[in-house]
Amino acid sequence: MSLPISLEFFPTKTPEGAVKLRAVRQQLYALQPEFCSVTFGAGGSTQDGTLQAVTEIMGEGCPAAPHLSCIGQSSESIRERLAAYTAAGIRRIVALRGDLPSGYGVGGEFRYASDLVAFVRAETGDRFHIEVAAYPETHPQAKSPEADLEAFAAKVKAGADSGITQYFFNADAYFRFRDDLQRVGVSVPVVPGIMPITSSTQLMRFSDACGAEIPRWIRMRLQAFGDDTASIKSFGLDVVTDLCERLRSGGVPGLHFYTMNQSGATTDIVRRLGLA
């Protein structure tokens, strides 16, 4: 069964990194992604690098979407960014609240991603397909699962077209979240975010930072492998492929891969699923 996939990259900081990422993208284009998204640093600190990467990807023949954060930003700075996106021919964005760099207080004219979505719609009409973030395991700063559900609904009401989730390893969390959205009358597509497992230390660090839950059995197995990289990658490939199979069986609208600027694991998963 065919299933759309999309890919996420982050901007590189060196010319050597940019060359390597171009090679990675060429390998991943063989998977025929629907689009690629490009992240930014805290407080939008790599936003120029984000735009550069997005325009490169579009020049390589693949639709691309920059992540756009609003925390600490003014209406004018967002307006200028939207004008740059329009001039570059971009048609899709990922609208996020974002995080301020450490040491900054709360600033800017936007408090929530829903404020940003409403502003983009008011400024640009239907020019952009707007993706927003979703949290099947509840945003780590949310007061409650219900409050988090209401926050996602507010983004959709403001004009979001679809959602991409934080990564997770428990398919039931996604299906419960989808059912809860239907219960409150939200029907936009929500694509599960998929994190390939290639390094246990990296996965633990990311998960602790973003609030993604690593089931105890996965955590224990990864710890038991120690520094055995081959076993970690083999186990990770089995776990994440099984997760994707279960999600596909449950009728998800697509799969969004957090590639970490690497091609191997994502390619292996997609091929195992018979999607390439």
C-alpha positions as CSV (number, residue, x, y, z in Angstrom):
1,M,0.0,0.0,0.0
2,S,1.4,3.4,-1.0
3,L,1.9,6.0,1.7
4,P,3.3,9.5,1.4
5,I,6.5,10.2,3.2
6,S,8.2,13.5,4.1
7,L,11.7,14.2,5.4
8,E,13.1,16.6,7.9
9,F,16.6,18.2,7.9
10,F,18.4,20.8,10.0
11,P,20.7,23.6,8.6
12,T,24.4,22.8,8.7
13,K,26.9,25.1,10.3
14,T,29.9,24.5,8.0
15,P,30.6,24.4,4.2
16,E,31.7,20.8,4.7
17,G,28.4,20.0,6.4
18,A,26.5,21.5,3.6
19,V,28.3,19.4,1.0
20,K,27.6,16.2,3.1
21,L,23.9,17.2,3.4
22,R,23.6,17.6,-0.3
23,A,24.8,14.1,-0.8
24,V,22.5,12.8,1.8
25,R,19.5,14.5,0.2
26,Q,20.3,13.0,-3.2
27,Q,20.3,9.6,-1.7
28,L,16.9,10.2,0.0
29,Y,15.3,11.7,-3.0
30,A,15.2,8.1,-4.3
31,L,12.4,7.6,-1.7
32,Q,10.3,10.2,-3.6
33,P,9.3,12.3,-0.6
34,E,6.2,14.5,-0.8
35,F,8.2,17.4,0.7
36,C,11.2,18.1,2.9
37,S,11.1,20.4,5.9
38,V,14.1,22.3,7.4
39,T,14.4,23.2,11.1
40,F,15.9,26.3,12.8
41,G,17.9,26.9,16.0
42,A,16.5,28.3,19.2
43,G,14.8,31.6,18.8
44,G,15.0,31.2,15.0
45,S,18.8,31.6,15.2
46,T,19.5,29.7,12.0
47,Q,16.5,31.1,10.0
48,D,18.7,32.4,7.2
49,G,20.4,28.9,6.9
50,T,16.9,27.4,6.9
51,L,15.8,29.5,4.0
52,Q,19.0,28.7,2.1
53,A,18.5,25.0,2.6
54,V,14.9,25.2,1.5
55,T,15.7,27.0,-1.7
56,E,18.4,24.5,-2.4
57,I,16.0,21.6,-1.9
58,M,13.5,23.3,-4.2
59,G,16.2,23.8,-6.8
60,E,16.9,20.1,-6.6
61,G,13.3,19.4,-7.6
62,C,11.6,18.6,-4.3
63,P,9.0,20.8,-2.5
64,A,10.3,22.2,0.8
65,A,8.9,23.8,3.9
66,P,10.9,26.0,6.3
67,H,10.1,25.8,10.0
68,L,9.0,29.3,11.2
69,S,9.0,30.2,14.9
70,C,7.3,33.1,16.5
71,I,8.6,33.3,20.1
72,G,10.7,36.5,20.6
73,Q,9.6,37.8,17.2
74,S,7.8,41.0,16.1
75,S,5.0,41.2,13.6
76,E,7.4,43.0,11.3
77,S,10.1,40.4,11.5
78,I,7.5,37.7,10.7
79,R,6.1,39.8,7.8
80,E,9.6,40.1,6.4
81,R,10.2,36.4,6.6
82,L,6.9,35.7,4.9
83,A,7.8,38.1,2.1
84,A,11.1,36.3,1.6
85,Y,9.3,32.9,1.5
86,T,6.9,34.3,-1.1
87,A,9.7,35.7,-3.2
88,A,11.4,32.3,-3.1
89,G,8.3,30.5,-4.3
90,I,7.7,28.6,-1.1
91,R,4.2,27.2,-0.7
92,R,4.4,25.3,2.6
93,I,5.6,26.3,6.1
94,V,5.8,24.6,9.5
95,A,4.5,27.1,12.0
96,L,5.8,26.7,15.5
97,R,6.0,28.7,18.8
98,G,9.6,27.7,19.2
99,D,12.0,28.1,22.1
100,L,14.0,31.2,23.1
101,P,17.7,30.8,23.4
102,S,18.8,30.2,27.0
103,G,19.2,33.3,29.1
104,Y,16.3,35.2,27.3
105,G,13.1,36.1,29.0
106,V,9.7,35.8,27.2
107,G,9.6,38.4,24.4
108,G,8.0,39.3,21.1
109,E,4.4,39.8,20.1
110,F,3.4,36.2,19.7
111,R,2.7,33.9,22.7
112,Y,1.4,30.8,21.0
113,A,1.7,29.0,17.6
114,S,-2.0,29.7,17.1
115,D,-1.2,33.4,17.1
116,L,1.4,32.8,14.4
117,V,-0.9,30.7,12.3
118,A,-3.6,33.4,12.5
119,F,-1.1,36.1,11.5
120,V,0.2,34.1,8.5
121,R,-3.4,33.6,7.3
122,A,-4.3,37.3,7.8
123,E,-1.1,38.4,5.9
124,T,-1.0,35.9,3.1
125,G,-4.4,34.3,2.8
126,D,-4.2,30.8,1.3
127,R,-0.7,31.1,-0.2
128,F,0.8,28.7,2.3
129,H,-0.1,25.2,3.3
130,I,0.5,25.5,7.1
131,E,1.8,22.5,9.1
132,V,1.7,22.7,12.9
133,A,3.2,20.5,15.7
134,A,1.2,17.8,17.5
135,Y,2.0,15.9,20.7
136,P,0.4,12.5,21.1
137,E,2.1,12.1,24.5
138,T,1.2,15.7,25.5
139,H,3.4,18.7,25.2
140,P,5.9,18.7,28.2
141,Q,4.7,22.3,29.1
142,A,1.0,21.6,28.8
143,K,-1.1,21.8,32.0
144,S,-3.0,18.7,31.0
145,P,-3.7,16.4,28.0
146,E,-7.0,18.2,27.5
147,A,-5.3,21.6,27.5
148,D,-2.8,20.3,24.9
149,L,-5.7,19.0,22.8
150,E,-7.3,22.5,23.0
151,A,-4.1,24.1,22.0
152,F,-3.9,21.9,18.8
153,A,-7.6,22.7,18.1
154,A,-6.8,26.4,18.4
155,K,-4.1,26.1,15.8
156,V,-6.5,24.4,13.4
157,K,-9.2,27.0,14.1
158,A,-6.6,29.7,13.3
159,G,-6.0,28.2,9.9
160,A,-3.6,25.2,10.1
161,D,-4.0,22.7,7.3
162,S,-2.4,19.7,8.9
163,G,-0.2,18.5,11.8
164,I,3.1,16.6,12.2
165,T,3.7,14.9,15.5
166,Q,6.6,14.8,17.9
167,Y,8.2,11.4,17.5
168,F,7.0,8.6,19.7
169,F,7.4,4.8,20.0
170,N,3.9,3.9,21.3
171,A,1.4,3.7,18.5
172,D,-1.5,3.6,20.9
173,A,-0.6,7.2,22.0
174,Y,-1.0,8.4,18.4
175,F,-4.3,6.5,17.9
176,R,-5.7,7.8,21.2
177,F,-4.7,11.4,20.2
178,R,-6.4,11.0,16.8
179,D,-9.5,9.7,18.5
180,D,-9.5,12.6,20.9
181,L,-9.1,15.1,18.1
182,Q,-12.2,13.6,16.4
183,R,-14.1,13.9,19.7
184,V,-13.5,17.6,19.7
185,G,-14.3,18.0,16.1
186,V,-10.8,18.4,14.6
187,S,-10.4,16.5,11.4
188,V,-7.2,17.8,9.7
189,P,-4.6,15.1,8.8
190,V,-2.0,14.5,11.5
191,V,1.1,12.8,10.2
192,P,3.2,10.8,12.7
193,G,6.8,11.9,13.1
194,I,9.2,9.0,13.0
195,M,12.6,9.0,14.6
196,P,15.0,6.2,13.4
197,I,17.1,4.7,16.2
198,T,20.8,4.7,15.4
199,S,22.4,5.9,18.6
200,S,21.1,5.2,22.1
201,T,22.9,8.2,23.7
202,Q,21.6,10.6,21.1
203,L,18.1,9.2,21.4
204,M,18.1,9.5,25.2
205,R,19.4,13.1,25.1
206,F,16.8,14.2,22.5
207,S,14.0,12.4,24.3
208,D,14.8,13.9,27.7
209,A,15.0,17.4,26.1
210,C,11.7,17.2,24.2
211,G,9.6,15.0,26.4
212,A,9.2,12.1,24.1
213,E,8.7,8.8,26.0
214,I,11.1,5.9,25.4
215,P,9.3,2.7,26.5
216,R,11.2,1.0,29.3
217,W,11.7,-2.2,27.3
218,I,13.4,-0.2,24.5
219,R,15.5,1.8,26.9
220,M,16.7,-1.3,28.7
221,R,17.5,-3.1,25.5
222,L,19.5,-0.1,24.2
223,Q,21.4,0.1,27.5
224,A,22.2,-3.6,27.3
225,F,23.9,-3.2,23.9
226,G,26.4,-0.8,25.4
227,D,28.7,0.5,22.6
228,D,27.6,-2.2,20.1
229,T,26.6,0.1,17.4
230,A,25.6,-2.6,14.9
231,S,23.3,-4.2,17.4
232,I,21.7,-0.8,18.3
233,K,21.1,-0.1,14.6
234,S,19.7,-3.5,13.9
235,F,17.4,-3.4,16.9
236,G,16.3,0.2,16.1
237,L,15.5,-0.8,12.5
238,D,13.2,-3.6,13.7
239,V,11.5,-1.5,16.4
240,V,10.8,1.5,14.1
241,T,9.8,-0.5,11.1
242,D,7.3,-2.4,13.3
243,L,6.0,0.9,14.6
244,C,5.5,2.2,11.1
245,E,3.7,-1.0,10.0
246,R,1.3,-0.6,12.9
247,L,0.7,3.0,12.1
248,R,0.1,2.2,8.4
249,S,-2.4,-0.5,9.4
250,G,-4.2,2.1,11.4
251,G,-4.7,4.3,8.4
252,V,-2.2,7.2,9.0
253,P,-2.1,9.9,6.3
254,G,1.7,9.6,5.9
255,L,5.0,9.3,7.7
256,H,7.4,12.2,8.5
257,F,11.0,11.1,9.1
258,Y,13.4,13.0,11.4
259,T,16.5,12.1,9.3
260,M,19.1,13.8,11.5
261,N,20.8,14.6,8.2
262,Q,21.6,10.9,7.7
263,S,20.2,8.7,4.9
264,G,20.8,5.1,5.9
265,A,18.3,4.4,8.6
266,T,15.4,6.2,6.9
267,T,16.1,4.5,3.6
268,D,16.2,1.1,5.3
269,I,12.9,1.6,7.1
270,V,11.1,2.9,4.0
271,R,12.4,0.0,1.8
272,R,11.4,-2.5,4.5
273,L,7.9,-1.0,4.4
274,G,7.9,-1.5,0.6
275,L,7.4,2.2,0.0
276,A,10.5,2.6,-2.2
